[in-house]
Amino acid sequence: MHKIRKELLELINQCTKSQQYVFKRMYSHKNLNLALEDIIKNMDMMSIILGIRQTKSTILKNEDKIELKLHKLKNNILNNENKKRFCE
């Protein structure tokens, strides 16, 4: 498999299953049963470049969501600790 195709496969494997399904619908809407590797093998170079751009954006959004959840969790923990101190 060509290096750029491998890069796209590695990126799409970092996405959620539902995001991978959207990828399949976009690039293989006539055969959703194809494996991601086979879909990528059949893609032209412009589609691969677009797919890389889209999956990178999706991965960044996923990471932002995780960071936001961690931030909220940290704030909740700190708020609970402050409430305990106040009540003591």
C-alpha positions, 0 to 999 in steps of 0.5 A: 500500500502506498505511503499516503494510503497507509497514512489515511488508514492509520488516521481513520482507525483513530476515529470512532466506529460511527465516524468510520461509517460516515467515511464509508458512506462518503467514499463507498456509498454503493458498498458499505460492506467493504473494509476500510483498507479496500475503500482506501485502495480504490480511492483516487489521489484527490479523494485521499488528500481530502480524506486525510484532511477530513480525518485529521480535523475529526481527530482534533475535534475528538481530542478537543472533546476529551480535553473539555471533559477532563477540564470539567471533571477536574473542575467538579473534583475541585468544587467538591473538595472546596464544598467539603472544606467549607462544610467541615 
